[in-house]
Amino acid sequence: MSGEKQVNDSGSSVESGPSAVFIAYCEAEFERRRNSDQPFDEAVYRDAMELTLRKIRALEEEGYA
């Protein structure tokens, strides 16, 4: 599945494939870090996530992921 979008019951599109897996991982990690007692720069994390997500989506569009 290469970056496909599926339509859910409400009619909105939902990502599938490697990008969806990465997004789910990042959101879980974001919450874990936010709730820990360790310092956490949310803006830097989001920027890194978006950069990586753009790369994954490009690979999906080219058929490599």
C-alpha positions, 0 to 999 in steps of 0.5 A: 500500500503506497500512501493510499487514502481510504474513506472512513464511514464519516466520508473523510479520507484516512491515510494508510500505509507506512505514513499512517503507521509513522503518524500513529507512532509519533503521536504515541511517542509525543504523548509519552514524552509530554507526560514524562518528567524529562524536558521536551521541546514540542516544536522541534519534535513536530518539525522533525516529524513533519520532515520525516513524514514528507520523506515517507510520503515522497517514497510512497508516491514513488512506489518505494514504501 
